[in-house]
Structure formats: C-alpha cells, structure tokens
C-alpha cells in the first residue's frame, strides 16, 4: 500500500513538473508573446461566467482492459465561478452491457446482463495569469455492479454471480493550447475480491497513471501514457502503456480510439464516443475565443473513471488469506 501511495504521489508530482516546463523555461522570452497572442484571440477579455456553462449529454465506450461495454448520460455543473477559476461537479451514470463475441473483458469470465455504474468528481480548475495554461485537481467516487456469465476459456462454470465494486479516485491536470498532462489514481475500497463462479474469482485493480497529450490540430489530439496496476491477489501486478487518438467531429461531439498493453490483459483495443451540449448563445467571434483548448478544458469531462476488474482461477486459501498466507 505504501508503495502504491508513493507511486501515485510520484506520478502526480511528475505531471505538475512537466506541465510547468514549457511555461517556466521560456518565461523570460515568451511571456510577452503569450500575452499578446491571448489578447489577439480575445482570451484575456473573456468573462468565465459567460464562457463556463453547465453541459450535459451522453457517452459510450466499447470494452477495454478490465472495463465494460457501456453507454449513459453525464453532465458538468459549475458550482462556483471566479475571475480565473471554477469549482465544479462532474457526474455520470452508465448502463454496462455484456461482453461481445464471448470475449472476456476481464480475462476469463464474461461480463453479462445489464447493470448501472456511477461516477462522480468534485474538482477545481484555474487559469494562470495570461491564460495560457489551465491547471486542475479533482477527486471522487465510482461504483460498478458486475453481472457475470460463462467463461470464454471453454471451462464450464456454475453459480455465476453479480458482484459490486467501488473505488475512490483522484487526479491532477494541466492543459495548454498544445500540450496536456493528466495524472490519476484509482483505488478500490470495500470488498475488492469476489468469487465470480465455481472456477474464477475477480478483483478490482488499483491503477496509477500519467497521460501526456499533444494537439496535432485544434480538433485532432493524440496522447500516450504509462500506468501501473496491482490487485487480484497479485496476479495482475505490473506496468502498462496506452495510446489514444481523439477527433472533435463537431461542436461537442468527440470520437476516440484507444490501444493498451500490459502483461495481464495483453493488447486491448477500444473506441468511445461523447457528446456534450450547453446553453451558449453568444455571437461567433465570442465563441471562437472560447474554443481555445485552454478555455474549453475548464469544462471538459474528467478522464479515467472506470472501475477496472481482472479475474483468475479461484483458490479458496488465497481468496481468504491472500498468497502470503498460503505459503
């Protein structure tokens, strides 16, 4: 546990340090340029009370490494808006669907039926003095009931069950018009390991990661990331890497594809779609100023909020006492 906390804090510190490098290193030479650019775009004159509006809509994603096929609704609600900051609530509810083509998203046991998962985040985001960077912190709670079905390994299983996982989560973020950094920690709480059926048990995973993104164009973005996961009585412990491409199809509609690899799940591909709409009715010149990545980041949906699950062969001794207790 101490190792996990140290790893999480280290990743978080790395994200903040990286976020400040492009701003701090060029501060003496580029401050005037950055301020001039911001003024030319009208960013400095934007009132955040006009730019930050509640938004809501839907999101959906195909199954990934320990995550389900899902679709649902979500929204962003600003609670307190300052001159250069916002305190907010970001919440989602998703219907989780069965794994496709008898291909398990958690390794052996297929996810079945329909359950409802939830995710909520309270956060604080603020702009630096020339509004060239947005920084933020967030924390919250996620839940995931999981119905299980047959195994995709050819093994016959009985007594398939529906179990309930939950986690607490925290993240920090930094966004410029070109770069973005996101460090996060997902920590299961309560009962983290369950007997899923007569053969397999499943555990929620601690996950700690750092993603670094780059805006190829204002609408086309790419990111790469590193994560460390542990859990399921030690069988899933290890590092992984991921990559993502996302495209803003139109105002508020974004599609993305994701690729990840780690030793527990091996290679996993997924795709997602999100649509958010708000209540802005301003003229086009004002909207153009608001559509810079930094200003848009103030109301972006918080990332990395799924409860990730992995399963393995059931062992009663390990299930009750853990691997160390079974010698």
C-alpha positions in Angstrom: 0.0 0.0 0.0 2.9 2.4 0.9 4.4 1.5 -2.5 1.1 2.4 -4.2 0.8 5.7 -2.4 4.4 6.7 -3.2 3.9 5.7 -6.8 0.7 7.8 -7.1 2.4 10.9 -5.5 5.4 10.5 -7.7 3.3 10.4 -10.9 1.3 13.4 -9.7 4.4 15.4 -9.0 5.8 14.4 -12.4 2.7 15.7 -14.2 2.9 19.1 -12.4 6.6 19.4 -13.1 6.2 18.6 -16.8 3.3 21.0 -17.0 5.4 23.9 -15.8 8.4 23.1 -18.1 7.2 24.7 -21.3 5.8 27.7 -19.3 8.7 28.3 -17.0 11.6 27.5 -19.3 10.5 30.1 -21.9 9.1 32.6 -19.4 11.6 35.4 -19.9 11.4 35.3 -23.7 7.9 34.2 -24.4 5.7 35.9 -21.7 5.0 39.0 -23.9 4.4 36.8 -26.9 2.0 34.6 -25.0 0.1 37.6 -23.5 -0.1 39.2 -27.0 -1.4 36.0 -28.5 -4.0 35.7 -25.8 -5.2 39.3 -26.3 -5.3 38.8 -30.1 -7.6 35.9 -29.6 -9.7 37.8 -27.1 -8.9 35.3 -24.3 -8.0 37.9 -21.8 -11.3 39.7 -22.1 -13.4 36.6 -21.7 -15.7 36.5 -18.6 -15.6 33.0 -17.3 -19.1 33.4 -16.0 -20.2 33.7 -19.7 -17.8 31.0 -21.0 -18.4 28.4 -18.3 -21.9 27.0 -18.7 -23.5 23.7 -17.5 -23.3 21.0 -20.1 -24.8 17.5 -20.4 -25.2 14.8 -22.9 -24.3 11.1 -23.5 -21.2 9.0 -23.7 -20.5 5.4 -24.8 -17.4 3.1 -25.0 -16.5 -0.4 -26.1 -15.0 -2.8 -23.7 -11.3 -2.4 -22.9 -8.7 -3.7 -20.4 -10.9 -4.6 -17.5 -13.7 -2.2 -18.5 -17.1 -3.0 -19.9 -19.2 -2.0 -23.0 -21.2 0.9 -21.7 -23.4 3.9 -22.6 -25.0 6.5 -20.5 -25.6 10.1 -19.6 -23.4 12.7 -17.9 -23.0 16.3 -17.1 -20.8 19.1 -15.9 -22.1 21.6 -13.3 -20.1 24.7 -12.3 -20.7 25.3 -8.6 -18.6 28.5 -8.1 -17.1 30.5 -10.9 -14.3 33.0 -10.1 -12.5 35.5 -12.3 -10.0 32.8 -13.3 -11.3 29.6 -11.8 -14.2 27.2 -11.4 -15.2 24.7 -8.7 -17.4 22.0 -10.3 -19.3 18.7 -10.1 -18.9 16.2 -13.0 -21.2 13.1 -12.8 -22.0 10.2 -15.0 -24.3 7.1 -14.9 -23.7 4.3 -17.4 -25.5 1.1 -18.4 -22.9 -1.7 -18.6 -23.6 -4.3 -21.2 -22.4 -7.9 -21.9 -19.0 -8.6 -23.4 -19.2 -9.1 -27.2 -18.5 -12.3 -29.1 -17.9 -14.3 -25.9 -14.6 -12.4 -25.5 -14.0 -11.6 -21.8 -13.1 -8.0 -20.9 -11.7 -9.3 -17.5 -9.6 -12.2 -18.9 -11.6 -15.4 -18.3 -15.2 -14.8 -17.1 -17.5 -12.9 -19.5 -19.5 -9.9 -18.2 -23.2 -10.5 -18.7 -26.5 -8.7 -18.3 -27.1 -5.0 -17.7 -26.0 -3.1 -14.6 -25.7 0.6 -13.8 -22.4 2.1 -12.8 -21.9 5.6 -11.5 -19.0 8.1 -11.4 -18.8 11.5 -9.7 -16.0 14.0 -9.4 -15.6 17.3 -7.4 -12.9 19.5 -8.9 -11.2 22.8 -9.0 -9.7 24.3 -12.2 -7.9 27.6 -12.6 -6.0 29.6 -15.3 -2.6 31.1 -15.0 -2.1 34.9 -15.2 -2.0 35.1 -19.1 -4.5 32.3 -19.5 -2.0 30.2 -21.5 -2.4 27.2 -19.1 -5.2 25.6 -17.2 -4.4 23.6 -14.0 -6.8 21.4 -12.1 -7.4 18.9 -9.3 -10.3 16.5 -8.8 -11.4 13.6 -6.6 -14.5 11.4 -6.4 -16.2 8.0 -6.1 -17.0 5.4 -8.7 -19.2 2.3 -8.4 -19.6 -0.8 -10.6 -22.1 -3.7 -10.1 -20.9 -6.5 -12.4 -23.1 -9.4 -13.6 -21.1 -12.4 -14.8 -21.8 -15.2 -17.3 -19.9 -18.2 -18.8 -16.2 -18.4 -19.2 -14.6 -17.7 -22.6 -11.9 -20.4 -21.9 -14.1 -23.4 -22.7 -14.3 -24.2 -19.0 -17.8 -25.0 -17.6 -18.7 -22.8 -14.7 -21.7 -22.7 -12.4 -23.1 -20.4 -9.7 -22.4 -17.2 -11.7 -22.9 -14.2 -9.5 -23.4 -10.4 -9.6 -20.9 -8.5 -7.5 -20.3 -4.9 -6.5 -17.1 -3.0 -6.8 -16.3 0.6 -5.7 -13.3 2.9 -5.7 -12.1 6.4 -4.8 -10.2 8.4 -7.3 -8.1 11.5 -7.6 -6.4 13.3 -10.4 -4.4 16.4 -11.4 -4.3 18.0 -14.8 -2.5 20.7 -16.8 -3.6 21.9 -20.3 -2.1 24.4 -22.7 -3.2 25.1 -26.3 -0.7 22.4 -27.4 0.1 20.1 -24.5 -1.9 18.4 -21.8 -0.9 16.3 -18.8 -3.1 14.1 -16.6 -2.0 12.1 -13.6 -4.5 9.9 -11.8 -5.0 7.3 -9.1 -7.9 4.7 -8.9 -8.0 3.0 -5.5 -10.7 0.2 -4.8 -12.3 0.3 -1.4 -14.6 -2.1 0.5 -14.7 -5.7 -0.8 -12.2 -5.8 -3.7 -12.2 -9.6 -4.4 -15.2 -11.8 -5.1 -15.9 -15.3 -6.1 -17.5 -14.9 -9.5 -18.4 -18.5 -10.1 -17.3 -22.1 -9.4 -13.9 -21.6 -11.1 -12.9 -17.9 -11.1 -12.5 -15.1 -8.7 -12.3 -11.4 -9.7 -10.6 -8.4 -8.1 -10.8 -4.6 -8.7 -7.4 -3.1 -9.6 -5.5 -0.2 -8.1 -4.4 1.8 -11.1 -1.9 4.8 -11.1 -1.1 6.5 -14.4 0.2 9.5 -16.3 -1.0 10.6 -19.8 0.7 13.1 -21.9 -1.2 14.6 -24.9 -0.4 16.8 -27.9 -2.8 18.7 -30.1 -1.9 17.9 -33.7 -4.6 20.3 -34.7 -7.2 22.1 -32.5 -9.6 19.2 -33.3 -7.3 16.2 -33.6 -5.4 15.1 -30.5 -3.1 12.3 -29.6 -1.8 11.0 -26.2 0.5 8.3 -24.8 0.5 7.1 -21.2 2.1 4.8 -18.6 0.2 3.1 -15.8 0.9 0.7 -13.0 -1.8 -1.7 -11.8 -2.0 -4.1 -8.9 -4.6 -6.3 -7.4 -6.5 -9.6 -7.8 -4.2 -11.1 -5.1 -1.1 -10.0 -7.0 -1.8 -11.8 -10.3 -2.4 -8.6 -12.3 0.5 -6.5 -10.8 2.7 -4.8 -13.4 3.2 -1.8 -15.8 1.3 -1.0 -19.0 1.3 1.6 -21.8 -1.6 3.1 -23.7 -2.2 5.4 -26.6 -5.2 7.4 -27.8 -6.3 9.4 -30.8 -9.4 11.7 -30.5 -11.2 13.8 -33.0 -13.7 16.6 -32.4 -16.2 15.8 -35.2 -18.3 18.9 -34.4 -19.0 21.2 -31.5 -19.4 18.9 -28.5 -19.2 15.6 -30.4 -15.9 13.7 -29.9 -14.8 10.2 -31.1 -11.7 8.4 -29.8 -9.8 5.1 -30.3 -7.6 3.6 -27.6 -4.9 0.9 -27.5 -3.3 -0.5 -24.4 -0.9 -3.2 -23.5 0.1 -4.9 -20.2 1.0 -8.5 -19.3 -2.3 -9.2 -17.5 -4.6 -8.1 -20.3 -2.1 -8.1 -23.2 -3.2 -5.9 -26.2 -6.7 -4.3 -25.9 -8.4 -2.0 -28.4 -11.4 0.1 -27.6 -13.3 3.1 -29.0 -15.6 5.7 -27.5 -18.0 8.5 -28.4 -19.1 11.5 -26.3 -21.5 14.3 -27.0 -22.0 17.4 -24.7 -24.2 20.4 -25.3 -24.6 23.6 -23.3 -26.5 26.8 -23.4 -24.2 29.3 -25.1 -26.0 31.7 -27.4 -23.2 34.2 -28.0 -22.0 35.6 -31.3 -19.4 33.7 -33.4 -16.5 35.9 -32.5 -17.0 35.3 -28.8 -17.4 31.5 -29.5 -14.2 31.5 -31.4 -12.3 33.0 -28.5 -13.9 30.4 -26.2 -12.9 27.5 -28.4 -9.2 27.5 -27.5 -8.2 24.3 -25.8 -7.3 26.1 -22.6 -10.7 27.7 -22.2 -12.5 24.5 -23.3 -10.5 22.5 -20.7 -12.3 24.3 -17.9 -15.5 22.4 -18.7 -14.0 19.1 -20.1 -15.2 15.8 -18.7 -12.8 14.3 -16.2 -10.9 11.3 -17.6 -10.0 7.8 -16.2 -13.0 6.9 -14.0 -13.9 3.2 -14.8 -13.5 0.5 -12.1 -11.1 -2.0 -13.7 -11.5 -5.7 -12.9 -9.3 -8.8 -13.5 -10.1 -12.4 -12.8 -8.1 -15.6 -12.2 -8.6 -19.3 -11.2 -10.4 -19.5 -7.8 -8.3 -20.7 -4.9 -10.0 -20.8 -1.5 -6.9 -20.4 0.5 -5.7 -17.4 -1.5 -9.2 -15.9 -1.5 -9.4 -16.0 2.3 -5.8 -15.4 3.3 -4.0 -14.0 0.3 -1.0 -15.6 -1.5 1.3 -14.9 1.5 -1.0 -16.7 3.9 -1.0 -19.9 1.7 2.8 -20.2 1.5 
